[in-house]
Amino acid sequence: MHYPIGLLFDLHASNTALPWNITVHFKNFPEKDLLHCHSKDVIEAHFMACIKEADALKHKSQVINEMQKKDHKQLWMGLQNDKFEQFWAINRKLMEYIPEDSGFRYIPFRIYQATTERPFIQKLFRPVAPGGQLHTLGDLLKEVCPTAITPEDDEKTIQVMIHGIEPMLETPIQWLSEHMSYPDNFLHISIIPRPTD
């Protein structure tokens, strides 16, 4: 319930036919497994907390702190009402960086594994190596989740998915963060078993 729907699809249903059929229950809420959101305000507060955390990683919170309350509200209302232009007018500022920096300070990401009980992996990771070369998705996985990398001679047993797409491991992580982050400004990466059929 606290994860984006696209991430849930990648983790649990990416190898099924569309449309994805979901059963919603209105009784016996699983209080032990999920936090209960009592109002839209709780959901908005959670969303804004994620935005602020992502901005702290990317810009030391400078961008979000320079915004006014009306900008925060516009960001939320654009998302809530499915008004992309309204949302993007504010979110664009959160996705920019000084060209001399070659990218964000750190990449806001979370890696989810379908085969583990751990909710997700999140660590500090810079998009640019000390030598100036751009880090790739493969570099991130090698450092943070080496089990996701299959040696070249071995058969691939896992898939790395973002928004239903299996990106190439050579893709710069900065580019992925700018173009494939979810509305909360995090790059949600799923690691799932590769289908056998």
N, C-alpha and C positions, 0 to 999 in steps of 0.2 A: 504493500500500500504506500510505502514511503519512497519507492523507486519509480523512475519514469516508466511509462507503459512500454516504450520501445525497448528499454533495457530488459524488462520482464519477458517480452516476446523473444528477444535474443537468447536469454537464459533458458527459457522453458518451452518455447514453441517454434523456434526458427526453422525447424525441419518439418513443419506441418503445413498443410494447405491453408490458403487464405480464403475467406475471412477467418480470423481467429475467433472461435466461439468461447465466450467467457460466461460463467455462471456466477451471478451475484446473489449472495444470501443476505437477507434482511433480519435474521434472527440469530441468536447465539454467537454474538461477536467474539472472536478469539482473543480476549483480553491478555492472555499470557504470551501471545505471539506478536500482536500488533498494538501500537499505541492508538488510542481512540482520539480522533480529531472531533472535538465537540462543536467547532464552528469554522467558518471560512477564515476568521481571523487567525486561528491556530495554523491553518495551512499557509496563509500569507506570511506569517511570522517565520515558519520553517523555510519557505522559499527565500525570503529576504536574508535569513541567516546563511543559507547556502551561497547566495550571491555575494554576501559580505566576506565569507570565508574564501571564495574563489578570488575575489579582488585583493584580499590580503596576500594571497600567494602570488598573484600576477603583478600587482602594483603597490604593495605595502599599504593597501586600503586607501590610497590617495584618490582614486577616481570616485569611489562610492562616497567618501567623506566630503568631496567637493560638490556632490549632488544635493539638491534640495529635497525636502520631503515630497513635494509634488512630482519630482522625477521618479522617486521610489514608487509612488502611487501609480504613475503612468506606466512604469515597467510592469507592475503587478496587474493593472487593469488590462493592459494590452495582451498579456498572457491569458488571463482569466476569460476575456471576451473574444479570444482568437482573432485579435487585430494585430497582424504582423507589423505593419508600418508603425503603429503606436508603440509596440514593444521594441522594435529595432531602433527607433529614433533615440532611445536611451541606451539599449544594450550595446549598440555600436561603440559607444564610448568605452565600455568595459572590455571590448575586444581589440582596442588599439594599443599600440606601444610606440615608443620612440625608435625610429629607424636605426639609430646608432647602437641601440641595445640588441638588435637582431632578434628580439622576441621578448616574451614575458620573463619575469624574474624566476618564477617556478611555474610548472604546468599543473593546473588543478585537474587531477585525474583520480579515478577509482577503478580498480580492477576487481571484477567479480568472477568467481569460479563456480561453475555448476556442480563440481564434484567435491566441494569442501563445505564445512559448516561455518567457516569464517565469513562474516558478512561482506567484507571487501578489504582490499589492500590500498593504502594511501600513504605515500611518502613524499619527501621533497625531491624534485627532479627538475634540473635546469634544461631548457630547450637547446642550449648552446654549450658545447664542450669547452674546457679551458683554452684549447688551441684555436677556437673560433668556428669549428665545423658544427653543422646542425646535427643534433641528436635525432635519431629515428625511432619509430615505434619499436623496432627490433632492439635498439639500445635500451629503451625503457624496460622492455620485457626481460632482457638479459640481466639487468640490474635488480629489478623488483620482483620478477616472477620467472626465474630461469627455467622452470619446468614447462613453460609455455613454448619454449623454443625447441624445435625438433632438429637434430643434426641433419645435414644435407642428404646423407645416404639413407636415413631411416624413413619409413612411411609416416606421414603426418597423421597423428591420432587426435589432434585437437584443432579447433578453429578459433581465431581471434575475430570477434565481431563488434562493430560499432554501427548503430542504426541499421542493422540488418545487412551490412556490407562487410566483407572480409578484406580489409585494406592490406596493401603490400607492406611488409615489414620494413621496407626501405623508405616509407613515407615519413617526411620530417614531422616530428611530434608537435612542433610549433604550428605547422599547417593544419594538422588534425585538430589541435586545440582551437584554432581560429574558426575552422569551417565545420567541425563535427561535434562541437560541444552541445550539450543539451541546454535548455533555457536557464538552468541553474548555473551555467558557465563551467560545469565540470565535464570532462571527457570521461564518459562511462564506457568501460571496455569489458566485454564479456569473453570469458574463455570457456569454451564448451567442447564436449567430445564431438569429433567429426563423425557424420553419419556413415554407417557401414554399407548402406545400399546404394 
